[in-house]
Amino acid sequence: MPSASRNIMQLNPIRESVRLLSDPLFDEKQITFYVHFSDAGPVALRGNKWHKLKYNLLEADRLGLETLLTFGGAYSNHIAATACAAKLYGFKSIGIIRGEETLPLNKTLHEAKANGMSLYYESREQYRLKESESYVANLRVRFGDFYLVPEGGSNSLALPGCRELLDDITIPFDFVCSPCGTGTTLAGLVTGLKSHQQALGFSVLNGGSFLQDKIVELLAEKSLKPDCWQLIENYHFGGYAKTTAGLTAFIKDFEKKHAIVIEPIYTGKMFYGLYDLIRNDFFKPGTVLLAIHTGGLQYLPD
Ligand SMILES: *Cc1c(COP(=O)(O)O)cnc(C)c1O
């Protein structure tokens, strides 16, 4: 039975706000640059992760399921977020982790476990099969009934929650920008655009055509204006979690200038890309940008 005590709708656990950034470059190019970010609430849920999980939690509750099961790598922000949300809303949680157990646990897995998540490790070969029917059937034999949240929290129920990132935005922005891992957050943002607005996604992985297809798939059956979103693929810095001295230096400088903490895997690449696009006149003078700070700070040292 759905549990009234969970009250998931009423309990947005994070606080969010929008800030105007200033920089001589923005003045020179006549760009207005806002950042949407969360500055309070459980770190693992700040940014996009609460938004991606919200309607999945409601669905699990509606189905009367007690356990969330999901997948991820050992550094997965999504694993951290699922464990945190499960604890907060009274679900049990199971994390299927790619690869072998490494001890001591890193911060992500340590905290997931501290939040009550049961961790199971799967060889890379097995992990690859995680979406197959027979693999999932086997999991149900092992663990009993559960609500399955896909790897990265990427499903259609993640979209309405991500769309809500734009709910309270009164700024007349032209572009909303987000880093893309699975592209789910971007897809959700796209569903919330007004007719003159566009969404820009910054791929953090090499091999963005996969991502392009994924976003198209998530947005299938939604009636959208053509060309209202675009994936920028020039700022992956060699691939997922790859970094360069240039990116590291940019992040340091950005944090000092704006007093906003960013990280090299997602948000650092988006902000680097935005600065570069502004410098290269990608945006017309007068453009108003809204960048979504998607979080990702759970594994940084406190
Ligand atoms: C999970 C995550 C993303 C990726 O979001 P997608 O919806 O998978 O594209 C982006 N930024 C941060 C900080 C994340 O933790």
The ligand as a Tripos MOL2 file, in Angstrom:
@<TRIPOS>MOLECULE
LIG
   15    15     1     0     0
SMALL
NO_CHARGES

@<TRIPOS>ATOM
      1 C1         24.2800   12.6050  -12.5910 C.3       1 LIG1
      2 C2         24.8580   13.9140  -12.9680 C.ar      1 LIG1
      3 C3         24.6860   14.4790  -14.2470 C.ar      1 LIG1
      4 C4         24.1110   13.7010  -15.3920 C.3       1 LIG1
      5 O1         22.7600   13.9110  -15.5860 O.3       1 LIG1
      6 P1         22.0350   13.1480  -16.7750 P.3       1 LIG1
      7 O2         20.6060   13.3500  -16.4810 O.co2     1 LIG1
      8 O3         22.4100   11.6960  -16.6260 O.co2     1 LIG1
      9 O4         22.4910   13.6840  -18.0460 O.co2     1 LIG1
     10 C5         25.1390   15.7640  -14.4760 C.ar      1 LIG1
     11 N1         25.7670   16.4640  -13.5090 N.ar      1 LIG1
     12 C6         25.9930   15.9310  -12.2990 C.ar      1 LIG1
     13 C7         26.7190   16.7440  -11.3040 C.3       1 LIG1
     14 C8         25.5520   14.6430  -11.9850 C.ar      1 LIG1
     15 O5         25.8090   14.1400  -10.7820 O.3       1 LIG1
@<TRIPOS>BOND
     1     1     2 1
     2     2     3 ar
     3     2    14 ar
     4     3     4 1
     5     3    10 ar
     6     4     5 1
     7     5     6 1
     8     6     7 2
     9     6     8 1
    10     6     9 1
    11    10    11 ar
    12    11    12 ar
    13    12    13 1
    14    12    14 ar
    15    14    15 1
@<TRIPOS>SUBSTRUCTURE
     1 LIG1         1 GROUP 0 **** ****
